[in-house]
Amino acid sequence: MQCLTAGTDLLPEDPWHAEYELTSALKRKRLECEYLCGNFDEAERLFGECLINVRSRREKAEIYNIKIILYTHQGKYGESVALGRQALKLFGVHIPARPGKTSILLEYIESRLLRIWRRFAGTSSIEDLFHLRPMTDPDQLAVMGVLNNLPAPSYYFDKNMFALVNLNMLNSSLRYGHTD
């Protein structure tokens, strides 16, 4: 922690413009460490600073992922899910705050249609899903990264949200390929 604090203290004036890559890396790591050390106020300040200053929505998704994981470990499941929804919104993915059965049904129907389409494309068995092409689109990988961090908090927050998140992950894989 002392090294990260010293590193950020040594950054030049207006570090986000003068040394963007270094500033971004140091602030992200320091954000994580401050939170893990129980310095929640400083971590929240750094979270806000990073979200304002990072340049791309993929970088913002990475910042959101850090906070989602940290909040999940603290048992702040509702806040984790809300952060995930905000991050997904950056990419045009809308998940309702309290999904009902209709949202789940629509997502399930979409998954059935995608699987029927896959059957016509020659991938009909479960085993064929393992051989899907890898997901390569950076934005879709960022979306999947956020979705991947939501099953645990959504399970404890809202069972409908849990179902919807998992169906979103399935549909994303069927549409864009698998991730590691």
mmCIF file of the C-alpha atoms, coordinates in Angstrom:
data_MODEL
# 
_entry.id   MODEL 
# 
loop_
_atom_site.group_PDB 
_atom_site.id 
_atom_site.type_symbol 
_atom_site.label_atom_id 
_atom_site.label_alt_id 
_atom_site.label_comp_id 
_atom_site.label_asym_id 
_atom_site.label_entity_id 
_atom_site.label_seq_id 
_atom_site.pdbx_PDB_ins_code 
_atom_site.Cartn_x 
_atom_site.Cartn_y 
_atom_site.Cartn_z 
_atom_site.occupancy 
_atom_site.B_iso_or_equiv 
_atom_site.pdbx_formal_charge 
_atom_site.auth_seq_id 
_atom_site.auth_comp_id 
_atom_site.auth_asym_id 
_atom_site.auth_atom_id 
_atom_site.pdbx_PDB_model_num 
ATOM 1   C CA . MET A 1 1   ? 0.000   0.000   0.000   1.00 0.00 ? 1   MET A CA 1 
ATOM 2   C CA . GLN A 1 2   ? 2.837   2.378   0.831   1.00 0.00 ? 2   GLN A CA 1 
ATOM 3   C CA . CYS A 1 3   ? 4.383   1.832   -2.607  1.00 0.00 ? 3   CYS A CA 1 
ATOM 4   C CA . LEU A 1 4   ? 1.111   2.637   -4.358  1.00 0.00 ? 4   LEU A CA 1 
ATOM 5   C CA . THR A 1 5   ? 0.575   5.732   -2.213  1.00 0.00 ? 5   THR A CA 1 
ATOM 6   C CA . ALA A 1 6   ? 4.142   6.865   -2.864  1.00 0.00 ? 6   ALA A CA 1 
ATOM 7   C CA . GLY A 1 7   ? 3.685   6.189   -6.573  1.00 0.00 ? 7   GLY A CA 1 
ATOM 8   C CA . THR A 1 8   ? 0.524   8.277   -6.794  1.00 0.00 ? 8   THR A CA 1 
ATOM 9   C CA . ASP A 1 9   ? 2.143   11.041  -4.718  1.00 0.00 ? 9   ASP A CA 1 
ATOM 10  C CA . LEU A 1 10  ? 5.031   11.206  -7.205  1.00 0.00 ? 10  LEU A CA 1 
ATOM 11  C CA . LEU A 1 11  ? 2.760   11.653  -10.215 1.00 0.00 ? 11  LEU A CA 1 
ATOM 12  C CA . PRO A 1 12  ? 3.098   15.015  -12.003 1.00 0.00 ? 12  PRO A CA 1 
ATOM 13  C CA . GLU A 1 13  ? 0.552   17.840  -11.938 1.00 0.00 ? 13  GLU A CA 1 
ATOM 14  C CA . ASP A 1 14  ? -2.608  16.857  -13.776 1.00 0.00 ? 14  ASP A CA 1 
ATOM 15  C CA . PRO A 1 15  ? -1.528  13.185  -13.866 1.00 0.00 ? 15  PRO A CA 1 
ATOM 16  C CA . TRP A 1 16  ? -4.502  11.933  -15.883 1.00 0.00 ? 16  TRP A CA 1 
ATOM 17  C CA . HIS A 1 17  ? -3.309  14.016  -18.834 1.00 0.00 ? 17  HIS A CA 1 
ATOM 18  C CA . ALA A 1 18  ? 0.459   13.942  -18.316 1.00 0.00 ? 18  ALA A CA 1 
ATOM 19  C CA . GLU A 1 19  ? 0.856   10.226  -17.500 1.00 0.00 ? 19  GLU A CA 1 
ATOM 20  C CA . TYR A 1 20  ? -2.478  8.593   -18.301 1.00 0.00 ? 20  TYR A CA 1 
ATOM 21  C CA . GLU A 1 21  ? -1.436  4.910   -18.455 1.00 0.00 ? 21  GLU A CA 1 
ATOM 22  C CA . LEU A 1 22  ? 0.671   5.050   -15.292 1.00 0.00 ? 22  LEU A CA 1 
ATOM 23  C CA . THR A 1 23  ? -1.925  7.087   -13.405 1.00 0.00 ? 23  THR A CA 1 
ATOM 24  C CA . SER A 1 24  ? -4.720  4.745   -14.421 1.00 0.00 ? 24  SER A CA 1 
ATOM 25  C CA . ALA A 1 25  ? -2.789  1.627   -13.380 1.00 0.00 ? 25  ALA A CA 1 
ATOM 26  C CA . LEU A 1 26  ? -1.652  3.084   -10.036 1.00 0.00 ? 26  LEU A CA 1 
ATOM 27  C CA . LYS A 1 27  ? -5.061  4.474   -9.114  1.00 0.00 ? 27  LYS A CA 1 
ATOM 28  C CA . ARG A 1 28  ? -6.836  1.186   -9.962  1.00 0.00 ? 28  ARG A CA 1 
ATOM 29  C CA . LYS A 1 29  ? -4.470  -0.865  -7.836  1.00 0.00 ? 29  LYS A CA 1 
ATOM 30  C CA . ARG A 1 30  ? -4.593  1.669   -5.027  1.00 0.00 ? 30  ARG A CA 1 
ATOM 31  C CA . LEU A 1 31  ? -8.398  1.663   -5.157  1.00 0.00 ? 31  LEU A CA 1 
ATOM 32  C CA . GLU A 1 32  ? -8.387  -2.090  -4.634  1.00 0.00 ? 32  GLU A CA 1 
ATOM 33  C CA . CYS A 1 33  ? -5.820  -1.976  -1.836  1.00 0.00 ? 33  CYS A CA 1 
ATOM 34  C CA . GLU A 1 34  ? -7.525  0.892   0.002   1.00 0.00 ? 34  GLU A CA 1 
ATOM 35  C CA . TYR A 1 35  ? -10.760 -1.062  -0.021  1.00 0.00 ? 35  TYR A CA 1 
ATOM 36  C CA . LEU A 1 36  ? -9.141  -4.302  1.106   1.00 0.00 ? 36  LEU A CA 1 
ATOM 37  C CA . CYS A 1 37  ? -7.340  -2.450  3.925   1.00 0.00 ? 37  CYS A CA 1 
ATOM 38  C CA . GLY A 1 38  ? -10.638 -1.051  5.171   1.00 0.00 ? 38  GLY A CA 1 
ATOM 39  C CA . ASN A 1 39  ? -10.021 2.524   4.016   1.00 0.00 ? 39  ASN A CA 1 
ATOM 40  C CA . PHE A 1 40  ? -13.474 2.740   2.489   1.00 0.00 ? 40  PHE A CA 1 
ATOM 41  C CA . ASP A 1 41  ? -13.738 6.529   2.236   1.00 0.00 ? 41  ASP A CA 1 
ATOM 42  C CA . GLU A 1 42  ? -10.463 6.779   0.299   1.00 0.00 ? 42  GLU A CA 1 
ATOM 43  C CA . ALA A 1 43  ? -11.460 3.819   -1.874  1.00 0.00 ? 43  ALA A CA 1 
ATOM 44  C CA . GLU A 1 44  ? -14.788 5.477   -2.707  1.00 0.00 ? 44  GLU A CA 1 
ATOM 45  C CA . ARG A 1 45  ? -12.974 8.720   -3.557  1.00 0.00 ? 45  ARG A CA 1 
ATOM 46  C CA . LEU A 1 46  ? -10.581 6.858   -5.863  1.00 0.00 ? 46  LEU A CA 1 
ATOM 47  C CA . PHE A 1 47  ? -13.467 4.956   -7.448  1.00 0.00 ? 47  PHE A CA 1 
ATOM 48  C CA . GLY A 1 48  ? -15.160 8.250   -8.344  1.00 0.00 ? 48  GLY A CA 1 
ATOM 49  C CA . GLU A 1 49  ? -11.899 9.758   -9.593  1.00 0.00 ? 49  GLU A CA 1 
ATOM 50  C CA . CYS A 1 50  ? -11.169 6.745   -11.792 1.00 0.00 ? 50  CYS A CA 1 
ATOM 51  C CA . LEU A 1 51  ? -14.675 6.643   -13.263 1.00 0.00 ? 51  LEU A CA 1 
ATOM 52  C CA . ILE A 1 52  ? -14.469 10.327  -14.184 1.00 0.00 ? 52  ILE A CA 1 
ATOM 53  C CA . ASN A 1 53  ? -11.002 10.119  -15.713 1.00 0.00 ? 53  ASN A CA 1 
ATOM 54  C CA . VAL A 1 54  ? -10.713 6.798   -17.519 1.00 0.00 ? 54  VAL A CA 1 
ATOM 55  C CA . ARG A 1 55  ? -11.170 7.263   -21.246 1.00 0.00 ? 55  ARG A CA 1 
ATOM 56  C CA . SER A 1 56  ? -13.138 4.308   -22.516 1.00 0.00 ? 56  SER A CA 1 
ATOM 57  C CA . ARG A 1 57  ? -16.243 2.468   -21.466 1.00 0.00 ? 57  ARG A CA 1 
ATOM 58  C CA . ARG A 1 58  ? -14.203 -0.759  -21.308 1.00 0.00 ? 58  ARG A CA 1 
ATOM 59  C CA . GLU A 1 59  ? -11.914 0.866   -18.736 1.00 0.00 ? 59  GLU A CA 1 
ATOM 60  C CA . LYS A 1 60  ? -14.985 2.058   -16.834 1.00 0.00 ? 60  LYS A CA 1 
ATOM 61  C CA . ALA A 1 61  ? -16.298 -1.526  -16.888 1.00 0.00 ? 61  ALA A CA 1 
ATOM 62  C CA . GLU A 1 62  ? -13.010 -2.687  -15.324 1.00 0.00 ? 62  GLU A CA 1 
ATOM 63  C CA . ILE A 1 63  ? -13.404 -0.112  -12.542 1.00 0.00 ? 63  ILE A CA 1 
ATOM 64  C CA . TYR A 1 64  ? -17.002 -1.185  -11.985 1.00 0.00 ? 64  TYR A CA 1 
ATOM 65  C CA . ASN A 1 65  ? -15.870 -4.839  -11.859 1.00 0.00 ? 65  ASN A CA 1 
ATOM 66  C CA . ILE A 1 66  ? -13.410 -4.070  -9.075  1.00 0.00 ? 66  ILE A CA 1 
ATOM 67  C CA . LYS A 1 67  ? -16.120 -2.430  -7.023  1.00 0.00 ? 67  LYS A CA 1 
ATOM 68  C CA . ILE A 1 68  ? -18.686 -5.169  -7.794  1.00 0.00 ? 68  ILE A CA 1 
ATOM 69  C CA . ILE A 1 69  ? -16.292 -7.815  -6.503  1.00 0.00 ? 69  ILE A CA 1 
ATOM 70  C CA . LEU A 1 70  ? -15.383 -5.814  -3.407  1.00 0.00 ? 70  LEU A CA 1 
ATOM 71  C CA . TYR A 1 71  ? -19.017 -5.048  -2.579  1.00 0.00 ? 71  TYR A CA 1 
ATOM 72  C CA . THR A 1 72  ? -19.960 -8.696  -3.100  1.00 0.00 ? 72  THR A CA 1 
ATOM 73  C CA . HIS A 1 73  ? -17.289 -9.769  -0.624  1.00 0.00 ? 73  HIS A CA 1 
ATOM 74  C CA . GLN A 1 74  ? -18.763 -7.332  1.892   1.00 0.00 ? 74  GLN A CA 1 
ATOM 75  C CA . GLY A 1 75  ? -22.259 -8.704  1.427   1.00 0.00 ? 75  GLY A CA 1 
ATOM 76  C CA . LYS A 1 76  ? -23.515 -5.534  -0.297  1.00 0.00 ? 76  LYS A CA 1 
ATOM 77  C CA . TYR A 1 77  ? -25.415 -7.545  -2.874  1.00 0.00 ? 77  TYR A CA 1 
ATOM 78  C CA . GLY A 1 78  ? -27.934 -4.889  -3.897  1.00 0.00 ? 78  GLY A CA 1 
ATOM 79  C CA . GLU A 1 79  ? -25.182 -2.336  -4.449  1.00 0.00 ? 79  GLU A CA 1 
ATOM 80  C CA . SER A 1 80  ? -23.155 -4.876  -6.456  1.00 0.00 ? 80  SER A CA 1 
ATOM 81  C CA . VAL A 1 81  ? -26.095 -5.570  -8.739  1.00 0.00 ? 81  VAL A CA 1 
ATOM 82  C CA . ALA A 1 82  ? -26.809 -1.835  -9.140  1.00 0.00 ? 82  ALA A CA 1 
ATOM 83  C CA . LEU A 1 83  ? -23.185 -1.218  -10.139 1.00 0.00 ? 83  LEU A CA 1 
ATOM 84  C CA . GLY A 1 84  ? -23.375 -4.072  -12.625 1.00 0.00 ? 84  GLY A CA 1 
ATOM 85  C CA . ARG A 1 85  ? -26.507 -2.589  -14.166 1.00 0.00 ? 85  ARG A CA 1 
ATOM 86  C CA . GLN A 1 86  ? -24.751 0.785   -14.489 1.00 0.00 ? 86  GLN A CA 1 
ATOM 87  C CA . ALA A 1 87  ? -21.728 -0.823  -16.147 1.00 0.00 ? 87  ALA A CA 1 
ATOM 88  C CA . LEU A 1 88  ? -23.895 -2.801  -18.567 1.00 0.00 ? 88  LEU A CA 1 
ATOM 89  C CA . LYS A 1 89  ? -25.788 0.369   -19.488 1.00 0.00 ? 89  LYS A CA 1 
ATOM 90  C CA . LEU A 1 90  ? -22.518 1.760   -20.876 1.00 0.00 ? 90  LEU A CA 1 
ATOM 91  C CA . PHE A 1 91  ? -22.792 -0.925  -23.576 1.00 0.00 ? 91  PHE A CA 1 
ATOM 92  C CA . GLY A 1 92  ? -26.516 -0.595  -24.187 1.00 0.00 ? 92  GLY A CA 1 
ATOM 93  C CA . VAL A 1 93  ? -27.429 -3.685  -22.165 1.00 0.00 ? 93  VAL A CA 1 
ATOM 94  C CA . HIS A 1 94  ? -30.525 -3.031  -20.078 1.00 0.00 ? 94  HIS A CA 1 
ATOM 95  C CA . ILE A 1 95  ? -31.388 -5.204  -17.112 1.00 0.00 ? 95  ILE A CA 1 
ATOM 96  C CA . PRO A 1 96  ? -34.385 -4.087  -15.047 1.00 0.00 ? 96  PRO A CA 1 
ATOM 97  C CA . ALA A 1 97  ? -33.818 -3.232  -11.386 1.00 0.00 ? 97  ALA A CA 1 
ATOM 98  C CA . ARG A 1 98  ? -36.349 -5.861  -10.324 1.00 0.00 ? 98  ARG A CA 1 
ATOM 99  C CA . PRO A 1 99  ? -36.944 -8.240  -13.222 1.00 0.00 ? 99  PRO A CA 1 
ATOM 100 C CA . GLY A 1 100 ? -40.232 -10.037 -13.305 1.00 0.00 ? 100 GLY A CA 1 
ATOM 101 C CA . LYS A 1 101 ? -41.172 -13.339 -14.826 1.00 0.00 ? 101 LYS A CA 1 
ATOM 102 C CA . THR A 1 102 ? -41.884 -11.621 -18.159 1.00 0.00 ? 102 THR A CA 1 
ATOM 103 C CA . SER A 1 103 ? -38.259 -10.433 -18.474 1.00 0.00 ? 103 SER A CA 1 
ATOM 104 C CA . ILE A 1 104 ? -37.017 -13.920 -17.696 1.00 0.00 ? 104 ILE A CA 1 
ATOM 105 C CA . LEU A 1 105 ? -39.450 -15.507 -20.147 1.00 0.00 ? 105 LEU A CA 1 
ATOM 106 C CA . LEU A 1 106 ? -38.392 -13.150 -22.951 1.00 0.00 ? 106 LEU A CA 1 
ATOM 107 C CA . GLU A 1 107 ? -34.711 -13.881 -22.329 1.00 0.00 ? 107 GLU A CA 1 
ATOM 108 C CA . TYR A 1 108 ? -35.457 -17.608 -22.209 1.00 0.00 ? 108 TYR A CA 1 
ATOM 109 C CA . ILE A 1 109 ? -37.352 -17.425 -25.506 1.00 0.00 ? 109 ILE A CA 1 
ATOM 110 C CA . GLU A 1 110 ? -34.384 -15.633 -27.034 1.00 0.00 ? 110 GLU A CA 1 
ATOM 111 C CA . SER A 1 111 ? -32.077 -18.410 -25.829 1.00 0.00 ? 111 SER A CA 1 
ATOM 112 C CA . ARG A 1 112 ? -34.380 -21.029 -27.367 1.00 0.00 ? 112 ARG A CA 1 
ATOM 113 C CA . LEU A 1 113 ? -34.400 -19.136 -30.675 1.00 0.00 ? 113 LEU A CA 1 
ATOM 114 C CA . LEU A 1 114 ? -30.612 -18.834 -30.634 1.00 0.00 ? 114 LEU A CA 1 
ATOM 115 C CA . ARG A 1 115 ? -30.313 -22.569 -29.980 1.00 0.00 ? 115 ARG A CA 1 
ATOM 116 C CA . ILE A 1 116 ? -32.727 -23.336 -32.847 1.00 0.00 ? 116 ILE A CA 1 
ATOM 117 C CA . TRP A 1 117 ? -30.670 -21.085 -35.092 1.00 0.00 ? 117 TRP A CA 1 
ATOM 118 C CA . ARG A 1 118 ? -27.529 -22.951 -33.966 1.00 0.00 ? 118 ARG A CA 1 
ATOM 119 C CA . ARG A 1 119 ? -29.203 -26.238 -34.848 1.00 0.00 ? 119 ARG A CA 1 
ATOM 120 C CA . PHE A 1 120 ? -29.687 -24.992 -38.418 1.00 0.00 ? 120 PHE A CA 1 
ATOM 121 C CA . ALA A 1 121 ? -26.033 -23.938 -38.436 1.00 0.00 ? 121 ALA A CA 1 
ATOM 122 C CA . GLY A 1 122 ? -24.997 -27.503 -37.547 1.00 0.00 ? 122 GLY A CA 1 
ATOM 123 C CA . THR A 1 123 ? -24.347 -27.172 -33.812 1.00 0.00 ? 123 THR A CA 1 
ATOM 124 C CA . SER A 1 124 ? -27.181 -29.006 -32.173 1.00 0.00 ? 124 SER A CA 1 
ATOM 125 C CA . SER A 1 125 ? -25.730 -30.784 -29.159 1.00 0.00 ? 125 SER A CA 1 
ATOM 126 C CA . ILE A 1 126 ? -24.504 -29.475 -25.831 1.00 0.00 ? 126 ILE A CA 1 
ATOM 127 C CA . GLU A 1 127 ? -21.026 -30.727 -26.710 1.00 0.00 ? 127 GLU A CA 1 
ATOM 128 C CA . ASP A 1 128 ? -21.047 -28.447 -29.770 1.00 0.00 ? 128 ASP A CA 1 
ATOM 129 C CA . LEU A 1 129 ? -21.317 -25.455 -27.454 1.00 0.00 ? 129 LEU A CA 1 
ATOM 130 C CA . PHE A 1 130 ? -17.791 -26.202 -26.234 1.00 0.00 ? 130 PHE A CA 1 
ATOM 131 C CA . HIS A 1 131 ? -16.591 -25.724 -29.796 1.00 0.00 ? 131 HIS A CA 1 
ATOM 132 C CA . LEU A 1 132 ? -18.113 -22.298 -30.361 1.00 0.00 ? 132 LEU A CA 1 
ATOM 133 C CA . ARG A 1 133 ? -15.693 -19.739 -31.663 1.00 0.00 ? 133 ARG A CA 1 
ATOM 134 C CA . PRO A 1 134 ? -14.007 -17.625 -28.997 1.00 0.00 ? 134 PRO A CA 1 
ATOM 135 C CA . MET A 1 135 ? -15.520 -14.229 -28.243 1.00 0.00 ? 135 MET A CA 1 
ATOM 136 C CA . THR A 1 136 ? -13.201 -11.612 -29.733 1.00 0.00 ? 136 THR A CA 1 
ATOM 137 C CA . ASP A 1 137 ? -15.154 -8.346  -29.683 1.00 0.00 ? 137 ASP A CA 1 
ATOM 138 C CA . PRO A 1 138 ? -13.608 -6.199  -26.889 1.00 0.00 ? 138 PRO A CA 1 
ATOM 139 C CA . ASP A 1 139 ? -16.953 -4.615  -25.976 1.00 0.00 ? 139 ASP A CA 1 
ATOM 140 C CA . GLN A 1 140 ? -18.689 -7.992  -25.727 1.00 0.00 ? 140 GLN A CA 1 
ATOM 141 C CA . LEU A 1 141 ? -15.802 -9.297  -23.617 1.00 0.00 ? 141 LEU A CA 1 
ATOM 142 C CA . ALA A 1 142 ? -16.275 -6.313  -21.282 1.00 0.00 ? 142 ALA A CA 1 
ATOM 143 C CA . VAL A 1 143 ? -20.024 -7.019  -21.083 1.00 0.00 ? 143 VAL A CA 1 
ATOM 144 C CA . MET A 1 144 ? -19.331 -10.668 -20.323 1.00 0.00 ? 144 MET A CA 1 
ATOM 145 C CA . GLY A 1 145 ? -16.782 -9.617  -17.680 1.00 0.00 ? 145 GLY A CA 1 
ATOM 146 C CA . VAL A 1 146 ? -19.441 -7.603  -15.889 1.00 0.00 ? 146 VAL A CA 1 
ATOM 147 C CA . LEU A 1 147 ? -22.074 -10.330 -16.292 1.00 0.00 ? 147 LEU A CA 1 
ATOM 148 C CA . ASN A 1 148 ? -19.603 -12.880 -14.952 1.00 0.00 ? 148 ASN A CA 1 
ATOM 149 C CA . ASN A 1 149 ? -19.333 -10.934 -11.673 1.00 0.00 ? 149 ASN A CA 1 
ATOM 150 C CA . LEU A 1 150 ? -23.100 -10.694 -11.141 1.00 0.00 ? 150 LEU A CA 1 
ATOM 151 C CA . PRO A 1 151 ? -24.361 -14.249 -10.471 1.00 0.00 ? 151 PRO A CA 1 
ATOM 152 C CA . ALA A 1 152 ? -23.205 -14.362 -6.830  1.00 0.00 ? 152 ALA A CA 1 
ATOM 153 C CA . PRO A 1 153 ? -24.640 -11.011 -5.699  1.00 0.00 ? 153 PRO A CA 1 
ATOM 154 C CA . SER A 1 154 ? -27.782 -11.414 -7.807  1.00 0.00 ? 154 SER A CA 1 
ATOM 155 C CA . TYR A 1 155 ? -28.446 -14.832 -6.251  1.00 0.00 ? 155 TYR A CA 1 
ATOM 156 C CA . TYR A 1 156 ? -28.630 -13.258 -2.798  1.00 0.00 ? 156 TYR A CA 1 
ATOM 157 C CA . PHE A 1 157 ? -30.310 -10.063 -3.961  1.00 0.00 ? 157 PHE A CA 1 
ATOM 158 C CA . ASP A 1 158 ? -33.112 -11.320 -6.221  1.00 0.00 ? 158 ASP A CA 1 
ATOM 159 C CA . LYS A 1 159 ? -33.650 -14.809 -7.657  1.00 0.00 ? 159 LYS A CA 1 
ATOM 160 C CA . ASN A 1 160 ? -35.259 -13.358 -10.797 1.00 0.00 ? 160 ASN A CA 1 
ATOM 161 C CA . MET A 1 161 ? -32.152 -11.200 -11.314 1.00 0.00 ? 161 MET A CA 1 
ATOM 162 C CA . PHE A 1 162 ? -30.005 -14.316 -10.918 1.00 0.00 ? 162 PHE A CA 1 
ATOM 163 C CA . ALA A 1 163 ? -31.982 -16.123 -13.633 1.00 0.00 ? 163 ALA A CA 1 
ATOM 164 C CA . LEU A 1 164 ? -31.886 -13.116 -15.953 1.00 0.00 ? 164 LEU A CA 1 
ATOM 165 C CA . VAL A 1 165 ? -28.125 -12.579 -15.536 1.00 0.00 ? 165 VAL A CA 1 
ATOM 166 C CA . ASN A 1 166 ? -27.407 -16.227 -16.307 1.00 0.00 ? 166 ASN A CA 1 
ATOM 167 C CA . LEU A 1 167 ? -29.691 -16.220 -19.353 1.00 0.00 ? 167 LEU A CA 1 
ATOM 168 C CA . ASN A 1 168 ? -27.946 -13.045 -20.559 1.00 0.00 ? 168 ASN A CA 1 
ATOM 169 C CA . MET A 1 169 ? -24.592 -14.811 -20.244 1.00 0.00 ? 169 MET A CA 1 
ATOM 170 C CA . LEU A 1 170 ? -25.900 -17.827 -22.168 1.00 0.00 ? 170 LEU A CA 1 
ATOM 171 C CA . ASN A 1 171 ? -27.353 -15.676 -24.932 1.00 0.00 ? 171 ASN A CA 1 
ATOM 172 C CA . SER A 1 172 ? -24.200 -13.616 -25.191 1.00 0.00 ? 172 SER A CA 1 
ATOM 173 C CA . SER A 1 173 ? -22.150 -16.802 -25.592 1.00 0.00 ? 173 SER A CA 1 
ATOM 174 C CA . LEU A 1 174 ? -24.507 -18.194 -28.200 1.00 0.00 ? 174 LEU A CA 1 
ATOM 175 C CA . ARG A 1 175 ? -24.404 -14.931 -30.122 1.00 0.00 ? 175 ARG A CA 1 
ATOM 176 C CA . TYR A 1 176 ? -20.740 -13.899 -29.846 1.00 0.00 ? 176 TYR A CA 1 
ATOM 177 C CA . GLY A 1 177 ? -18.797 -16.999 -28.785 1.00 0.00 ? 177 GLY A CA 1 
ATOM 178 C CA . HIS A 1 178 ? -17.334 -18.396 -25.591 1.00 0.00 ? 178 HIS A CA 1 
ATOM 179 C CA . THR A 1 179 ? -14.948 -16.751 -23.124 1.00 0.00 ? 179 THR A CA 1 
ATOM 180 C CA . ASP A 1 180 ? -12.309 -18.219 -20.856 1.00 0.00 ? 180 ASP A CA 1 
# 
